[in-house]
Each structure stands twice: as C-alpha cells, then as structure tokens.
Amino acid sequence: MEIRPAERLGTIEEYYFSRKLKEVARLNAEGKDIVSLAIGSPDMPPSRQTIDKLCEVAQRPDAHGYQPTSGLPELRKAMAGFYRRWYGVELDPMTEVQPIIGSKEGIMYVTLAFCNPGDGVLIPNPGYPTYTAVNRIFGTRIINYPLMEDNGWQPDFEALERMDLSGVKVMWTNYPNMPTGGNARKETFERLVSFANSHGILVVNDNPYSLILNDHPLSIMQTPGARDCCIELNSMSKSFNMPGWRVAMMVSNPQFISWMFRIQSNIENGTFRGIQLAAAEAFNSNTPEWHHEYNVEVYRRRRLLAEKIMKALGCTWDSTQVGMFLWGRIPDKWPDVETLTEKVLSEARVFITPGFIFGSRGKRYVRLSLCATEDRMQEALKRIEKVF
C-alpha cells in the first residue's frame, strides 16, 4: 500500500525564505559571499542585562525542569508593564496577557480557537504569508482584502462593507504594516473596532514593529472597546533583538485568552525558565536610551543606505514608512519583480525579497531588510551600482 500525505500539503509550499536560504547557503559555500538584505532578523544583541540574567538562571540546578505553559508570573507582569509604559494600556497580567513562543504560533492558536473549517477569514493583500499558510492548513475560507499605496496601505473600509461577509469569523491586520511599512493610525484602529462590532468579526492586530523607527508607537488596545472584539499579538523578536529566543504575547480579554490557552496548553510546554526570566528582565530594564540607540538611531542610518540601494535599482518608495524594512516599487521596464531580484542575486550577489511572496498586490515591489551592518549595506550598494 502506498502511503500518501494529507491533502493539506497540496495547498501550501515550503516557506519562501526556508527554500531560498538553502540556495544562498550553497552560493556562500561556493565562495560567492552573498549580502543578505532579505530576512527581518535583527543582527544586534539583546541588552547586557538580558544576557546576564539568562546566564545567571542557567547556572541554577533547579531551573531546567518543565515550566508552566501559562508563563511565569514575573514574565506576565513584565509584559503588562510593557503595555503600560509604551501604550498607556492597563492589562491584568494574569488574565489578559498570555506568553507564547512566537507570533507564528499565536496565529495558529487564534485560528484553532476561533475558526472552524470553512469559516471565512479576512487576510490583507499584501500581507505576511503565514496568515495565508496557517489558514490553508486548517481549511478556512481565505478572503483577501486589498491594501493600496495611495491609501497609505490602510484598509479600504468602504470596499470591506461591500464584500460578502457572511460566515467571516476573523480579520487579520498588521500595523505598523509588514511588508509595506504603513504606520498604525488611531483612526484606522477606531474604524477596525467599529467594523468588528458591526459584523461580529474578531480583529487580530499583529504588532511586532511599533517601536522600530517610530516616534509614536500605537496599539489597537488603546482604542475604546477594542478589548471586547480584538486580540493583539506582540513580540520581543524585533524591538528587543531577540528573534531566536522565541518570546511573544497575546493580549485581549480574559475569555479570549482562556480559549486560546486551551489550545496552547495541548500543543506546547512552557519556555525554558532562563529565557522567561531574561525576557522579563529585558522588559523591565531596557532604558529609553537603549531603545533610542538600537531601535531608532541604528536603523535610521541603515535606512539611508537602503534608500540609496532603492535609488540604484530605479525604485520609488514612500518616505514615511516605519519598521525594519524598506518597501519600493520597481520600474515599469522590468517584466516582473522576480526577474529583477534574481538578477540582483546572480550578478550583484545581494539577496533581496520579491514582493510577490506577500500576495498579488506585491508583485511590482521589492523589500529590503535593515538587518545588516552598515558595512554590509555599503557593500551591497557598491555591488548593485556596479551592475545597474
């Protein structure tokens, strides 16, 4: 008898970066020295206090057993403190905050807790590919809603109201937006809460970029009524330079948190105690000066270099973008974006991201990551200018 995989495997492919990084690794092994400006993985370290706390706890003989899936009280309180300091939002650390091991996992918990197979899910186009992949895996009905450059990459609520919303359970949003860099807006969050209440739809805002190159961080939880109809995901990967640590959170009302935790508790065990306490240390001890240096000044210098690279490629971009990427429209002379990005990789030996991986509305765009040193970005610029 032939063993066959589940039908869901036919609906998804290997994650683009997982596949492409194998090619980049092969090219590097051949001595090609590829400069990667593709992945949003901070290349800077966490704060010294964070690393010291991890090392301290790791030395304890009693620190290595199973930990509570619900998260240590110290971490939950630190996460609530983060929301209080940065967004002015008061959360009950024991009932309205839930630590998770990453936003990807949070996307899975939300989908499993709120959606049955066949339920409708609104997903932005362009948008984070995992929203689509997870919903394909679990058999929901994906309904794309467009984000347009001339609207600041905000939802078109008039167009949303004209859509058939019957059976829609969840709407995914992501502000500040990835990949476009469109910033969060108070009026957008207000309209999202109104939209959620009008149609009985859960709005989930994925919010890992609000502290990067952003003078006015916002959370949807600042909006009156949001706690009753919204969930927010937030992460330490970007703004605390901890992508490999896998520490994130879900915040919402106690009922929503309890439903998602029922799923989470059957899938994962608690994170290593040292990581949890070090994450709490990062939330509690990172100073405004640390934040300004790592999340603003460094990325501001790199952003200037990214703009020079965009110019060398003939691309146009919105200068008001925030976050750790630069999103640019390619010139009309290129038949498609992959022709451009493959030329950049093969001839300039620079890896940049084609926008089509974020949806059909990204097919004329490229994305540059700011997660490379200034020296490497200068090298990328020199190579690209030589080719183009």
ZABA-72811 format. One line per field, with one value per residue (C-alpha): residue number from 1; x, y, z negated. Coordinates in steps of 0.05 Angstrom, whole numbers, plus 5000, padded with zeros to 4 digits. Layout:
ZABA-72811
resi [NUM,...]
c1 [X,...]
c2 [Y,...]
c3 [Z,...]
This chain:
ZABA-72811
resi [1,2,3,4,5,6,7,8,9,10,11,12,13,14,15,16,17,18,19,20,21,22,23,24,25,26,27,28,29,30,31,32,33,34,35,36,37,38,39,40,41,42,43,44,45,46,47,48,49,50,51,52,53,54,55,56,57,58,59,60,61,62,63,64,65,66,67,68,69,70,71,72,73,74,75,76,77,78,79,80,81,82,83,84,85,86,87,88,89,90,91,92,93,94,95,96,97,98,99,100,101,102,103,104,105,106,107,108,109,110,111,112,113,114,115,116,117,118,119,120,121,122,123,124,125,126,127,128,129,130,131,132,133,134,135,136,137,138,139,140,141,142,143,144,145,146,147,148,149,150,151,152,153,154,155,156,157,158,159,160,161,162,163,164,165,166,167,168,169,170,171,172,173,174,175,176,177,178,179,180,181,182,183,184,185,186,187,188,189,190,191,192,193,194,195,196,197,198,199,200,201,202,203,204,205,206,207,208,209,210,211,212,213,214,215,216,217,218,219,220,221,222,223,224,225,226,227,228,229,230,231,232,233,234,235,236,237,238,239,240,241,242,243,244,245,246,247,248,249,250,251,252,253,254,255,256,257,258,259,260,261,262,263,264,265,266,267,268,269,270,271,272,273,274,275,276,277,278,279,280,281,282,283,284,285,286,287,288,289,290,291,292,293,294,295,296,297,298,299,300,301,302,303,304,305,306,307,308,309,310,311,312,313,314,315,316,317,318,319,320,321,322,323,324,325,326,327,328,329,330,331,332,333,334,335,336,337,338,339,340,341,342,343,344,345,346,347,348,349,350,351,352,353,354,355,356,357,358,359,360,361,362,363,364,365,366,367,368,369,370,371,372,373,374,375,376,377,378,379,380,381,382,383,384,385,386,387,388]
c1 [5000,5025,5028,5003,5009,4949,4913,4930,5002,4977,4953,5019,5092,5156,5163,5198,5255,5266,5275,5314,5363,5385,5405,5441,5478,5501,5525,5563,5594,5618,5653,5602,5595,5521,5499,5431,5381,5321,5307,5279,5324,5359,5434,5446,5446,5396,5415,5472,5423,5382,5440,5467,5400,5397,5467,5451,5388,5420,5471,5416,5407,5332,5319,5317,5252,5185,5156,5083,5054,5017,5084,5119,5084,5147,5141,5067,5075,5133,5091,5035,5086,5110,5039,5031,5096,5094,5019,4987,4944,4929,4925,4913,4977,4944,4882,4893,4964,4989,5062,5074,5136,5126,5075,5071,5047,4998,4969,4957,4925,4878,4857,4845,4808,4761,4753,4721,4739,4701,4695,4715,4780,4799,4873,4909,4940,4998,5008,5050,5050,5038,4967,4950,4991,4962,4891,4903,4929,4867,4817,4786,4759,4810,4783,4836,4823,4868,4916,4933,4993,4951,4913,4976,4967,4907,4843,4791,4731,4681,4706,4702,4630,4613,4642,4601,4619,4573,4610,4671,4699,4768,4802,4878,4912,4984,5001,5054,5048,5096,5118,5096,5118,5050,5045,4990,4937,4889,4831,4846,4842,4777,4746,4770,4736,4672,4676,4687,4627,4582,4595,4612,4683,4744,4800,4871,4927,4997,5042,5116,5144,5114,5179,5224,5238,5173,5163,5092,5081,5008,4968,4898,4885,4887,4821,4758,4720,4779,4787,4717,4728,4803,4867,4937,5000,5066,5136,5206,5239,5245,5246,5288,5335,5312,5286,5318,5293,5221,5184,5118,5050,4976,4934,4859,4800,4802,4751,4790,4856,4826,4800,4868,4904,4862,4893,4963,4965,4952,5008,5068,5102,5129,5192,5258,5257,5321,5290,5227,5263,5313,5254,5223,5290,5291,5221,5237,5307,5316,5322,5295,5367,5377,5312,5333,5401,5380,5310,5318,5389,5419,5360,5358,5429,5415,5351,5390,5433,5371,5343,5407,5400,5328,5350,5405,5352,5307,5253,5206,5184,5143,5189,5140,5150,5167,5195,5257,5245,5241,5186,5195,5160,5202,5209,5160,5216,5220,5170,5163,5196,5230,5269,5298,5312,5344,5390,5409,5425,5463,5501,5507,5508,5456,5394,5331,5259,5210,5143,5101,5111,5066,5009,4988,4989,5063,5084,5113,5151,5215,5231,5299,5315,5353,5381,5452,5511,5526,5589,5550,5497,5551,5580,5511,5503,5571,5555,5486,5511,5564,5512,5456]
c2 [5000,5069,5119,5187,5255,5294,5334,5399,5392,5405,5474,5501,5503,5507,5577,5621,5641,5569,5549,5609,5609,5540,5569,5628,5579,5539,5603,5624,5554,5565,5630,5678,5719,5738,5800,5785,5843,5797,5769,5812,5781,5834,5826,5864,5831,5839,5884,5863,5855,5807,5762,5765,5743,5684,5661,5670,5628,5575,5562,5543,5468,5475,5517,5462,5426,5436,5505,5526,5535,5596,5631,5653,5708,5751,5749,5762,5823,5849,5842,5881,5933,5939,5956,6006,6043,6044,6047,6071,6007,5974,5898,5846,5805,5740,5742,5790,5772,5704,5690,5648,5624,5667,5705,5648,5603,5657,5658,5583,5589,5644,5604,5540,5574,5616,5584,5520,5492,5533,5596,5660,5696,5766,5770,5832,5833,5847,5814,5767,5699,5660,5687,5652,5589,5575,5585,5539,5486,5489,5493,5562,5603,5657,5724,5775,5849,5898,5948,6005,6050,6112,6098,6092,6016,6022,5981,6008,6004,6023,5965,5919,5938,5920,5850,5788,5780,5722,5669,5712,5700,5734,5793,5797,5865,5884,5955,5981,5941,5889,5889,5959,6000,6034,6062,6049,6103,6119,6128,6061,6026,6062,6041,5969,5965,5994,5945,5886,5905,5917,5849,5805,5794,5784,5833,5809,5861,5834,5887,5870,5932,5991,6011,6009,6077,6101,6163,6147,6073,6053,5991,5974,5962,6037,6042,6044,5978,5941,5892,5864,5847,5847,5808,5836,5797,5828,5801,5811,5789,5857,5912,5873,5839,5770,5733,5667,5668,5658,5702,5736,5750,5752,5806,5810,5800,5741,5700,5703,5689,5628,5599,5607,5579,5516,5504,5526,5481,5420,5438,5465,5465,5526,5561,5549,5586,5625,5653,5674,5710,5741,5766,5796,5830,5859,5887,5917,5943,5966,6041,6094,6107,6033,6036,6100,6074,6004,6016,6086,6110,6047,6034,6107,6103,6038,6065,6119,6066,6025,6086,6093,6020,6031,6091,6050,5999,6054,6041,6091,6089,6124,6162,6158,6083,6055,5988,5949,5944,5989,5974,6001,5998,5971,6008,5991,5965,5901,5847,5821,5830,5762,5778,5838,5802,5743,5790,5824,5757,5726,5787,5833,5776,5811,5775,5820,5799,5799,5828,5773,5728,5776,5770,5791,5865,5859,5834,5902,5914,5894,5894,5910,5889,5936,5877,5882,5923,5989,5959,5902,5950,5995,5933,5916,5986,5984,5918,5939,6005,5967,5922,5972]
c3 [5000,5018,4960,4982,4946,4922,4974,4938,4962,5032,5010,4985,5005,4965,4936,4987,4941,4918,4991,5015,4956,4977,5044,5010,4965,5026,5061,4998,4994,5066,5043,5074,5009,5014,4977,4948,4944,4943,4873,4816,4764,4721,4724,4659,4590,4533,4475,4430,4371,4412,4429,4358,4330,4378,4357,4284,4286,4329,4274,4224,4217,4207,4269,4322,4310,4344,4336,4333,4403,4376,4366,4302,4263,4270,4345,4348,4302,4344,4407,4375,4354,4425,4449,4393,4408,4484,4499,4434,4433,4367,4370,4317,4322,4300,4344,4402,4423,4448,4464,4526,4562,4624,4666,4716,4660,4639,4709,4703,4633,4656,4717,4679,4622,4665,4734,4758,4827,4879,4836,4872,4853,4879,4897,4923,4993,4990,4923,4880,4916,4852,4846,4911,4899,4830,4854,4913,4866,4823,4881,4870,4928,4944,4966,4987,4976,5014,4985,5032,5034,5047,4983,4940,4941,4894,4903,4950,4904,4959,5000,4939,4928,5000,4991,4974,4901,4886,4846,4834,4764,4762,4795,4793,4791,4781,4761,4767,4832,4858,4915,4934,4873,4869,4799,4748,4746,4689,4738,4771,4704,4687,4752,4743,4675,4704,4762,4715,4672,4732,4763,4704,4730,4687,4707,4693,4699,4706,4675,4672,4707,4668,4634,4697,4729,4699,4655,4636,4621,4621,4600,4621,4547,4536,4574,4532,4539,4570,4513,4527,4600,4613,4598,4606,4618,4598,4599,4570,4634,4667,4615,4564,4613,4591,4654,4636,4564,4586,4537,4555,4525,4538,4503,4500,4453,4404,4443,4508,4472,4438,4504,4538,4477,4481,4550,4529,4468,4511,4560,4522,4455,4421,4447,4410,4344,4361,4425,4389,4333,4381,4423,4361,4347,4417,4409,4341,4350,4422,4417,4464,4484,4503,4544,4579,4597,4622,4649,4677,4689,4718,4763,4785,4810,4845,4875,4911,4943,4962,4997,5037,5058,5078,5119,5153,5172,5200,5149,5116,5043,4990,4944,4885,4877,4808,4785,4804,4879,4939,4990,5060,5127,5185,5252,5307,5352,5312,5335,5264,5196,5194,5258,5220,5154,5189,5228,5163,5132,5190,5214,5154,5103,5060,5034,5032,5025,5083,5063,5096,5035,4996,5046,5115,5096,5080,5149,5170,5106,5071,4997,4966,4895,4849,4810,4836,4814,4847,4877,4909,4935,4964,4998,5026,5052,5087,5120,5143,5171,5210,5242,5253]
